[in-house]
Amino acid sequence: MTSWQIVRLLAGAFILLSLALGIPGSPLFMSQWWLAFTAFVGANLLQSGFTKWCMLENILRKLGARPGC
């Protein structure tokens, strides 16, 4: 997998997990503060779309992930 694929996989997993932990109707509900994490991930995706820079992607490349297009 390339670094951009890993970033998108992790972002999707973090969003789904934080929604499961932050929505009161969920069986995994812990606190609505988990929705702040959802907003944080979304804001980072938005920022990386405009700037074409993602810190997680840089970290993954330093850990040996292949660069993606």
Secondary structure by P-SEA (a helix, b strand, c coil): ccaaaaaaaaaaaaaaaaaaacccccccccccaaaaaaaaaaaaaaaaaaacccaaaaaaaaacccccc
